[in-house]
Amino acid sequence: MKKLLLLTICIVSSYVLYSQKGTYYELHFVKADGSSNSDPTYFYRDDQTTDRTSLKLRLGDENSSDFQIGYRFYSDGKWYSNFKLDGNGNGYFRGKLTVNSNQYVMGNVGIGTTSPSCRLQVLGTIQATEIKVEAQTADFVFSDNYKLKNLSDVDTYIKTYKHLPDIPSAKEMEASGVNLAEMNKLLLQKVEELTLYAIKQEEARNKEQEKRENLKVELEVQKKIVKQQEERLAKLEAVILNESAKY
């Protein structure tokens, strides 16, 4: 973008100075008839320090002016901007933009919109090989003092509000959008809570299994005791019968 701007300025300057020679402190721009609207517009060199200078284009004496690159269409005579930069530093670029080096932008950047409301606003699809956001973790779920909701309470909440606890409702997400980092944390929180529920259910099943095994052992012991009692009873009956037979 900077290269394009510099190239355009050089072309304009070359056009104005065509067939003229000399050194100019400032190159002032006026209308074809030599008039102006009193807003100073000129191209000049600004020496900063030794071996350091700046090439500047001044547009007016406040931030209401802007710099544009575009064309005037032959059929309707209207001006169409391909590039625009206003006095507040807000830029507009029409079409594709290829950046081959690091660029720094102060303010908001809009793609598909001329009035971005955040640092980067895109009206359309974004295709990327990787998207990295600042991490928001949910490992607090595994802390000893984390209070895991009872599943009966979760069931009541879902039946009442029609969404999971801690998760924004559909209306809230449709109205405000979804913060990827925050939503990723909330989803991870729910996955970790599900893990804890699964562990608790496994522990409960193991305890039930242990109880069943203990009952099975106890039942076997009782069976042996009953069998022993039956054997002793049978022997006692035999003794009684034998004694009765003698009389």
HUPEMO-V828186 format. One record per residue. RES is the residue in one small letter. PHI is phi in whole degrees, 0 to 359 (999 if undefined). OMEGA is omega in degrees with one decimal (999 if undefined). Layout:
# HUPEMO-V828186
res=RES phi=PHI omega=OMEGA
res=RES phi=PHI omega=OMEGA
This chain:
# HUPEMO-V828186
res=m phi=999 omega=179.5
res=k phi=296 omega=179.4
res=k phi=295 omega=179.3
res=l phi=296 omega=179.2
res=l phi=297 omega=-179.3
res=l phi=296 omega=179.5
res=l phi=297 omega=179.8
res=t phi=296 omega=179.4
res=i phi=300 omega=-179.7
res=c phi=296 omega=179.3
res=i phi=295 omega=178.9
res=v phi=299 omega=-179.2
res=s phi=296 omega=179.9
res=s phi=297 omega=-179.6
res=y phi=293 omega=-177.9
res=v phi=292 omega=-174.7
res=l phi=266 omega=-178.2
res=y phi=302 omega=-179.9
res=s phi=66 omega=175.9
res=q phi=249 omega=179.4
res=k phi=232 omega=176.5
res=g phi=137 omega=178.2
res=t phi=250 omega=-175.4
res=y phi=239 omega=176.4
res=y phi=288 omega=177.7
res=e phi=221 omega=177.7
res=l phi=251 omega=-176.4
res=h phi=272 omega=179.4
res=f phi=249 omega=177.8
res=v phi=228 omega=176.8
res=k phi=289 omega=-178.3
res=a phi=299 omega=-179.4
res=d phi=271 omega=178.5
res=g phi=86 omega=-179.2
res=s phi=274 omega=179.4
res=s phi=208 omega=178.0
res=n phi=266 omega=178.2
res=s phi=78 omega=175.2
res=d phi=275 omega=-178.5
res=p phi=294 omega=177.8
res=t phi=225 omega=-178.9
res=y phi=205 omega=-175.4
res=f phi=245 omega=-175.4
res=y phi=207 omega=176.9
res=r phi=260 omega=-179.2
res=d phi=237 omega=179.7
res=d phi=284 omega=-179.3
res=q phi=269 omega=177.0
res=t phi=220 omega=178.0
res=t phi=300 omega=-179.7
res=d phi=60 omega=177.3
res=r phi=216 omega=-179.5
res=t phi=216 omega=177.9
res=s phi=232 omega=174.5
res=l phi=254 omega=-169.8
res=k phi=240 omega=172.6
res=l phi=242 omega=-178.9
res=r phi=265 omega=178.8
res=l phi=238 omega=176.4
res=g phi=79 omega=-178.6
res=d phi=242 omega=171.8
res=e phi=211 omega=-174.5
res=n phi=265 omega=-177.2
res=s phi=271 omega=-179.2
res=s phi=271 omega=177.6
res=d phi=214 omega=179.1
res=f phi=249 omega=-176.1
res=q phi=228 omega=171.3
res=i phi=235 omega=-178.0
res=g phi=187 omega=-178.9
res=y phi=207 omega=174.9
res=r phi=256 omega=-172.7
res=f phi=291 omega=-171.6
res=y phi=292 omega=-172.5
res=s phi=280 omega=-179.1
res=d phi=244 omega=178.5
res=g phi=72 omega=-178.6
res=k phi=274 omega=178.4
res=w phi=270 omega=178.3
res=y phi=239 omega=-177.8
res=s phi=271 omega=170.2
res=n phi=263 omega=178.1
res=f phi=216 omega=-179.6
res=k phi=214 omega=177.7
res=l phi=222 omega=-176.9
res=d phi=265 omega=-175.3
res=g phi=292 omega=177.5
res=n phi=268 omega=179.7
res=g phi=87 omega=178.0
res=n phi=277 omega=-176.4
res=g phi=244 omega=175.9
res=y phi=227 omega=179.1
res=f phi=231 omega=-178.0
res=r phi=263 omega=178.9
res=g phi=99 omega=-176.3
res=k phi=275 omega=179.8
res=l phi=230 omega=178.1
res=t phi=251 omega=-179.4
res=v phi=245 omega=-177.9
res=n phi=255 omega=179.3
res=s phi=215 omega=-179.4
res=n phi=293 omega=178.6
res=q phi=234 omega=178.5
res=y phi=242 omega=-177.9
res=v phi=239 omega=173.6
res=m phi=263 omega=-178.2
res=g phi=107 omega=-176.3
res=n phi=267 omega=178.8
res=v phi=240 omega=179.0
res=g phi=242 omega=174.5
res=i phi=241 omega=-175.3
res=g phi=87 omega=178.4
res=t phi=215 omega=178.7
res=t phi=262 omega=-179.5
res=s phi=225 omega=-179.7
res=p phi=294 omega=-178.6
res=s phi=255 omega=177.9
res=c phi=215 omega=-175.1
res=r phi=305 omega=175.9
res=l phi=219 omega=178.8
res=q phi=236 omega=-177.3
res=v phi=238 omega=173.6
res=l phi=261 omega=-177.1
res=g phi=151 omega=-176.4
res=t phi=267 omega=175.2
res=i phi=251 omega=176.9
res=q phi=246 omega=-178.1
res=a phi=213 omega=175.4
res=t phi=279 omega=179.2
res=e phi=198 omega=174.4
res=i phi=235 omega=-177.8
res=k phi=240 omega=178.3
res=v phi=239 omega=177.0
res=e phi=297 omega=-172.5
res=a phi=289 omega=168.4
res=q phi=234 omega=-173.0
res=t phi=270 omega=-179.9
res=a phi=232 omega=-178.3
res=d phi=292 omega=176.0
res=f phi=298 omega=178.4
res=v phi=298 omega=-176.9
res=f phi=269 omega=177.4
res=s phi=288 omega=-175.5
res=d phi=295 omega=-176.4
res=n phi=264 omega=178.1
res=y phi=285 omega=-177.9
res=k phi=265 omega=178.9
res=l phi=279 omega=-177.7
res=k phi=293 omega=172.6
res=n phi=293 omega=-179.3
res=l phi=299 omega=177.3
res=s phi=294 omega=177.1
res=d phi=291 omega=177.3
res=v phi=297 omega=178.6
res=d phi=299 omega=178.6
res=t phi=296 omega=179.8
res=y phi=298 omega=-178.6
res=i phi=297 omega=-180.0
res=k phi=295 omega=-178.2
res=t phi=277 omega=-171.3
res=y phi=252 omega=176.3
res=k phi=66 omega=171.2
res=h phi=201 omega=-177.6
res=l phi=290 omega=173.5
res=p phi=299 omega=178.0
res=d phi=75 omega=178.7
res=i phi=263 omega=178.1
res=p phi=301 omega=178.2
res=s phi=287 omega=178.7
res=a phi=299 omega=179.9
res=k phi=296 omega=179.1
res=e phi=296 omega=-179.7
res=m phi=291 omega=177.9
res=e phi=293 omega=-177.8
res=a phi=280 omega=-172.8
res=s phi=248 omega=-176.4
res=g phi=81 omega=-177.2
res=v phi=235 omega=173.2
res=n phi=279 omega=-173.4
res=l phi=301 omega=-178.8
res=a phi=296 omega=-179.5
res=e phi=294 omega=-179.0
res=m phi=294 omega=177.3
res=n phi=298 omega=177.6
res=k phi=295 omega=-178.8
res=l phi=295 omega=178.3
res=l phi=294 omega=176.7
res=l phi=296 omega=176.8
res=q phi=301 omega=-179.7
res=k phi=292 omega=176.8
res=v phi=296 omega=179.4
res=e phi=292 omega=175.4
res=e phi=295 omega=176.8
res=l phi=300 omega=177.5
res=t phi=298 omega=178.1
res=l phi=296 omega=176.8
res=y phi=299 omega=-179.9
res=a phi=296 omega=178.7
res=i phi=296 omega=178.2
res=k phi=296 omega=178.2
res=q phi=296 omega=177.7
res=e phi=295 omega=177.4
res=e phi=298 omega=178.8
res=a phi=296 omega=178.2
res=r phi=296 omega=179.2
res=n phi=297 omega=178.1
res=k phi=295 omega=177.4
res=e phi=297 omega=178.8
res=q phi=296 omega=178.6
res=e phi=296 omega=177.8
res=k phi=298 omega=179.6
res=r phi=297 omega=178.8
res=e phi=296 omega=178.9
res=n phi=296 omega=178.2
res=l phi=296 omega=179.2
res=k phi=296 omega=178.1
res=v phi=297 omega=-179.9
res=e phi=298 omega=178.2
res=l phi=295 omega=177.9
res=e phi=297 omega=178.0
res=v phi=298 omega=179.6
res=q phi=296 omega=177.8
res=k phi=297 omega=178.6
res=k phi=296 omega=179.4
res=i phi=297 omega=178.9
res=v phi=299 omega=-179.7
res=k phi=298 omega=178.5
res=q phi=297 omega=179.0
res=q phi=296 omega=179.2
res=e phi=296 omega=179.0
res=e phi=296 omega=178.9
res=r phi=296 omega=178.7
res=l phi=296 omega=179.0
res=a phi=296 omega=178.5
res=k phi=295 omega=179.5
res=l phi=296 omega=178.8
res=e phi=297 omega=180.0
res=a phi=295 omega=178.6
res=v phi=297 omega=-178.7
res=i phi=296 omega=179.7
res=l phi=296 omega=179.7
res=n phi=295 omega=179.5
res=e phi=291 omega=179.6
res=s phi=292 omega=-178.4
res=a phi=292 omega=-179.1
res=k phi=289 omega=-179.4
res=y phi=259 omega=999
